[in-house]
């Protein structure tokens, strides 16, 4: 989550921090803005237990708003898609190298997708970005399982053909196998649908151990959801800073 515009000091957005009510504090020195570190001489705002100036308060309030532009959403989707594909490659590589399904990688995918979606949304979030990150994380896990499943299907098909060849006469090859654009589009649609179904199929086919994999996938999706949410801001103020008392002669 990019909640630190301009490289200023970060603020706590996840939870409200209890503190003394600013209205009860009297100071003659002014307060220091927690973001820009400038001294505020007249009035300030309280944001999640931190004192900020009016300009930084406006920046934070803008971050807490969900972008409505489809251009921003498209860029976030593009960033998230790239992270999902990279995460799927990582997951597949781990399985191919170790011959084990290390489900913890699914949590890493959730982090990658959540970070990328938020980066594409210029550090902002919202429900539409949460749903996007959730779907992309789930799809990335299915995409990682796809080449493994296809490999197994090809091996099974070769075995069946080898068994059939010993009992059936050889057939003439089909020469009308030119691929058309429609065939490619159908194959891609099938691939996407198949990869979306795979996580559920893998979990069900490996029960009861599959429940652990399902829980880890859910944790990864939860991570992506959390990272792309709107930050919780409790803003109050403005609060006036007490003037210095006049010195007696």
C-alpha positions in Angstrom: 0.0 0.0 0.0 1.5 3.3 -1.0 0.3 5.6 1.7 3.4 7.8 1.8 3.2 10.5 -0.9 6.3 12.6 -1.5 8.5 10.3 0.6 7.2 11.7 3.9 7.0 9.8 7.2 4.4 7.0 7.1 1.2 7.2 9.0 -0.8 4.3 10.6 -3.9 3.6 8.5 -5.0 0.1 9.6 -6.1 0.9 13.1 -7.0 4.0 15.1 -4.4 4.9 17.7 -5.9 6.1 21.0 -4.6 9.4 22.2 -5.4 12.5 24.2 -8.1 14.6 22.5 -6.1 17.3 20.7 -8.6 20.0 21.9 -7.3 19.5 25.4 -3.6 20.1 24.4 -2.3 23.6 24.7 1.0 24.6 23.2 2.9 27.7 22.4 5.5 26.0 20.3 3.2 24.8 17.5 3.1 21.2 16.4 5.1 19.2 13.8 3.2 17.6 10.9 3.8 13.9 11.0 4.0 13.8 7.2 6.0 16.8 6.0 7.8 17.4 9.3 7.0 21.2 9.1 5.9 23.2 12.1 2.2 24.1 12.1 1.9 27.5 13.8 -1.9 28.0 13.9 -4.1 24.9 13.5 -3.7 21.3 12.7 -5.8 18.1 12.1 -5.7 14.7 13.8 -5.4 11.7 11.5 -5.4 8.3 13.2 -3.6 9.7 16.2 -1.1 11.8 14.2 -1.0 15.6 13.9 -0.9 16.8 10.3 -1.1 20.1 8.6 -4.1 21.1 6.3 -2.2 20.4 3.1 -1.2 16.9 4.2 -4.7 16.2 5.5 -6.1 16.9 2.0 -3.5 14.5 0.5 -4.5 11.8 2.9 -8.2 12.3 2.3 -7.6 12.0 -1.4 -5.7 8.7 -0.9 -8.7 7.3 1.0 -11.0 7.9 -2.0 -11.5 5.1 -4.6 -10.5 6.2 -8.1 -13.5 6.1 -10.5 -11.6 6.4 -13.7 -11.6 3.3 -15.9 -8.2 4.3 -17.1 -6.8 3.9 -13.6 -8.6 0.6 -13.2 -7.2 -0.6 -16.6 -3.7 0.2 -15.5 -4.2 -1.5 -12.2 -5.5 -4.6 -14.1 -2.5 -4.6 -16.4 0.0 -4.4 -13.5 -1.9 -7.1 -11.6 -2.1 -9.3 -14.6 1.7 -9.1 -15.0 2.2 -10.0 -11.3 -0.3 -12.9 -11.6 1.6 -14.4 -14.5 4.9 -13.9 -12.8 3.5 -15.5 -9.7 2.2 -18.4 -11.7 5.6 -19.0 -13.2 7.2 -18.9 -9.8 4.7 -21.4 -8.4 5.1 -23.7 -11.3 8.9 -23.5 -11.1 8.8 -24.4 -7.4 6.6 -27.4 -8.1 8.7 -28.5 -11.1 12.0 -28.3 -9.2 11.0 -29.7 -5.9 8.2 -32.0 -7.0 6.2 -30.7 -4.0 3.3 -28.2 -3.9 4.6 -25.6 -1.6 1.4 -23.8 -0.9 3.1 -20.9 0.9 3.9 -19.6 -2.6 0.2 -18.8 -3.0 0.6 -16.2 -0.2 3.5 -14.7 -2.0 1.4 -14.5 -5.2 -1.3 -12.6 -3.2 1.3 -10.2 -2.0 2.7 -9.7 -5.5 -0.7 -9.1 -7.1 -1.9 -6.9 -4.3 1.2 -4.7 -4.5 1.0 -4.5 -8.3 -2.7 -3.6 -8.4 -2.1 -0.9 -5.8 0.9 0.4 -7.7 -1.2 0.6 -10.9 -3.9 2.5 -8.9 -1.3 5.1 -7.8 -1.3 3.9 -4.2 -5.1 4.0 -3.8 -7.6 1.2 -3.3 -11.2 0.3 -3.1 -13.7 -2.5 -3.6 -13.2 -2.8 -7.4 -9.5 -3.1 -6.9 -10.0 -5.7 -4.1 -12.2 -7.9 -6.3 -9.6 -7.5 -9.2 -6.7 -8.6 -6.9 -8.7 -11.5 -5.5 -9.6 -12.9 -8.9 -6.1 -12.5 -10.3 -4.5 -14.2 -7.3 -6.9 -17.2 -7.6 -6.4 -17.3 -11.4 -2.6 -17.2 -10.9 -2.7 -20.4 -8.7 -4.8 -22.1 -11.3 -2.5 -21.0 -14.1 0.5 -22.6 -12.2 -1.3 -25.9 -12.1 -2.3 -25.8 -15.8 1.0 -27.0 -17.4 1.3 -29.8 -14.8 -2.2 -31.0 -15.5 -1.8 -30.8 -19.3 1.5 -32.8 -19.0 -0.3 -35.5 -17.0 -3.2 -35.5 -19.6 -0.7 -35.9 -22.5 1.1 -38.8 -20.8 -2.2 -40.5 -20.1 -3.3 -40.0 -23.7 0.0 -41.5 -25.0 -0.6 -44.6 -22.8 -4.1 -45.0 -24.1 -2.9 -44.7 -27.7 -0.1 -47.2 -27.1 -2.6 -49.7 -25.7 -5.0 -49.1 -28.6 -2.3 -49.5 -31.2 -1.7 -53.1 -30.1 -5.3 -54.1 -30.6 -6.5 -51.8 -33.5 -5.3 -51.3 -37.1 -3.3 -48.2 -37.9 -5.4 -45.3 -38.9 -4.6 -42.8 -41.6 -3.5 -39.4 -40.2 -6.0 -36.5 -40.5 -4.5 -34.0 -42.9 -7.2 -31.3 -42.3 -5.7 -30.0 -39.1 -5.0 -26.3 -40.0 -5.7 -24.0 -37.1 -8.0 -21.1 -37.7 -8.3 -17.9 -35.7 -11.6 -19.2 -34.3 -9.8 -22.4 -33.1 -7.1 -20.3 -31.4 -9.7 -18.1 -29.7 -11.6 -21.2 -28.5 -8.4 -22.8 -27.2 -7.6 -19.6 -25.2 -11.1 -19.4 -23.8 -10.8 -23.0 -22.8 -7.4 -22.4 -21.2 -8.7 -19.5 -19.1 -11.8 -21.4 -18.0 -9.8 -24.5 -17.3 -7.2 -22.6 -15.2 -10.0 -21.0 -13.2 -11.5 -24.4 -12.4 -8.2 -26.0 -11.5 -7.7 -24.7 -7.9 -11.0 -26.2 -6.9 -10.4 -29.4 -8.8 -7.0 -29.8 -7.2 -8.2 -29.2 -3.7 -11.2 -31.6 -4.1 -9.1 -34.4 -5.8 -6.5 -34.3 -2.9 -8.9 -34.4 0.0 -8.5 -34.4 3.0 -4.9 -33.0 2.6 -6.3 -30.6 0.0 -8.0 -28.6 2.7 -4.6 -27.3 3.7 -3.8 -26.2 0.2 -7.2 -24.6 0.0 -6.6 -22.7 3.2 -3.3 -21.4 2.0 -4.8 -20.3 -1.3 -7.5 -18.5 0.7 -4.8 -16.8 2.8 -3.1 -15.6 -0.4 -6.4 -14.2 -1.7 -7.0 -12.5 1.7 -3.6 -10.9 1.5 -4.4 -9.4 -2.0 -7.8 -8.2 -0.7 -6.3 -6.5 2.3 -3.5 -4.7 0.4 -5.9 -3.2 -2.1 -8.5 -1.9 0.4 -9.2 1.7 1.2 -7.1 2.8 4.2 -9.0 3.6 7.4 -8.7 7.3 8.2 -10.1 8.9 11.3 -9.9 12.6 10.7 -10.8 15.3 13.2 -10.2 19.0 13.5 -9.1 21.6 12.9 -7.7 22.3 16.3 -6.3 25.7 17.1 -2.9 26.1 18.7 -3.0 28.3 21.8 -1.2 31.6 21.5 1.8 32.3 23.7 0.9 34.2 26.9 2.0 37.7 27.1 4.9 38.3 29.4 4.2 40.6 32.4 6.4 43.7 32.8 
